[in-house]
Structure formats: structure tokens, C-alpha cells
Amino acid sequence: MGNTLFAIGEALIDFLPEQSGVSFARVDSFLPQVGGRPANVCAAFSRLGGKSRMITQLGRDPFGEKICARLETHGIETSHITFTEEANTALAFVSLDKNGERTFAFYRKPSADMLYRPDMIQPDWFGDVFALHFCSVALATESMALAHEKAIDLVQKAGGLVSFDPNLRFPLWDDKEKLRRAVHRFIPMAHILKISREELEFITGTADRKKSLEKLFAGNVQLVAITAGDGPACLCTRHAKAFLSAVQVEAVDTTGAGDGFIGSLLYSLHKAGITPENICTLTRHQLEKMLDFSLRFCAESVQKKGAIASYPKNFE
């Protein structure tokens, strides 16, 4: 089993509002923070003591330089990040309501990550791979989608796990059916699937968790996590299930909470020596311990602003 978590997709700058509980129109200033869900997952994994590596493309601009430097500061390996002058680094402006929930405005038409190509990925990258994580945001362009397929194929051949968080961002897609097709295209390629309760009906056609699970265990899928904000979460294999309530805290900013959940879950799976061959043998007790760890990790992170900067170190 390898030791490195890889993530492929977008890395960007989140501009977080100085004021919470107000609309975009009433925000006077924003604070730049490094983000992007694949990058966030790498950061959570690394801050817990793991090794991680990011695969993406950034603009050759100050924001791209800032992202690369900050990822390295948080222990994320950046040798597989490329730079281009053909497009700028992606930006996302965020507003926060009184409960810390977010609304986004994205600047990526296109951004540098959307121009990434399959030929940029080299077969010898994945000799030490534990898992590859990705989301749906980067799948909007066929070039990047094909790059994901190539990376997934290489990771599977190297014996690594594949983790997918659809992370639906409707404003980034001009056609919701195209997004649905992209999610359904990639779900069977993953061993691990993380979905929020709000995404269930769009992806599976039903909001019923039991019926949704029956549809989500498709292709390679062996482990499904369903999160529900401050409600109960579940972690399930085809043979065992664990359900736990979220830790109740006063949320300041939920940016990156879902990424912290899956990043910490992947860390627990790595510590337990989980591989594609034995992931189906996880017991209810093991699932409960992992679910408890990830929910507590998230509870710590939402009490601070930002994503990467909010993830706790030396967390037990």
C-alpha cells in the first residue's frame, strides 16, 4: 500500500467576506484564502500527518504563485502543478449568512485548471499512491475530464483507492443534465463516494437515503459517506452501516467542511491499512470510529474562517 494521497482538479483563491450575515451587495471587503476542494482535501490529510500531492494547473500570475506557496506551507507536494499564461488562476468570491452557510460567485471562464490536458499526466507519478481524490467542478471541460480518467486508470493499476465527492456547483454548469451525466459517468470509477444529503435527489432521483444507497453502490463503489450539515451522517459499505449525529457547535464559516470530512476520513482509512481489496471488510465498529473522527474534525474547522487555515493539526 502506498502512502501518498493525490488529488486532481481545481485549486483557487476563495475571497471570504469580512462581514458575515449580509448579501454580496453589502460586503465591503474580502479576505483571500487558498481553497478549491481537491486542494482542501490534500490539506486536511497533510495537517493530520499524511503525505499529499496536488495535480492541477494554475495561471502564471500572483494568485497562482500564492496558491503554490501556501500549499507547500501546509505540507502539500506541488511538483505536479503546472503553470500557463493562456488563462488566469480561478477565483471564488463568497458571502456567508448568519449560520455560516455560503453563496459563491466564480471567476473561471475559463480558468487555468480548465485547460489541463491528459498528456500532462505521467504514468510514473503514482508509484507511492494510497488514493486519488477528485470532485465534479473540474469535469465541466472534456479535456480535464479525460485527464481525470487517465489519472484514475493509472491509480487503479497501481493498486490505489479512488475517492469522488460530486460537490455540485450548479452556477458552473450551463446545463444541469450535463452535470448529472458527468457525475454518473464517474461514480462507478470510484471506490469511495462522499455526498451531501442535499445532493441525493439530484444524483439518484430520490431523497430517501435507503433508496439512494441502493443506487450509489454502482461499479467499483465500496464505501459511501452521506453528510447532512448539522444533522446525522452515515458511513456505509455493502455489508455494514454507521450513523452518528454531527457535533453541535456554533458555525462561523462552513467553507471546506465537507473537504475536511473526506480528507480526515481518507486519513483514517490510510491508518487502518485500507486498500481496494479489503475496503469491503470494514466493520460497523470501524465505520463508527472513522465517522466520529471526521465529524469532530469538521466541528473544529467550522468554528474558524476559511478552509485550509481552519483545519486543526495534531487532531486525535
Secondary structure, DSSP 8 states (H G I E B T S, - for coil): ---EEEEES--EEEEEESSSSS-GGG---EEEEEE-HHHHHHHHHHHTT-EEEEEEEEESSHHHHHHHHHHHHTTEE-TTEEEESSSB--EEEEEE-TTS-EEEEEE-TTBGGGG--GGGS-GGGGTTEEEEEEESGGGGSHHHHHHHHHHHHHHHHTT-EEEEE----GGG-S-HHHHHHHHHHHGGG-SEEEEEGGGHHHHHS---HHHHHHHH--TT--EEEEE-TTS-EEEE-SS-EEEE-------S--TTHHHHHHHHHHHHHHHTT--TTTGGG--HHHHHHHHHHHHHHHHHHTTSSSSGGGS-SS--
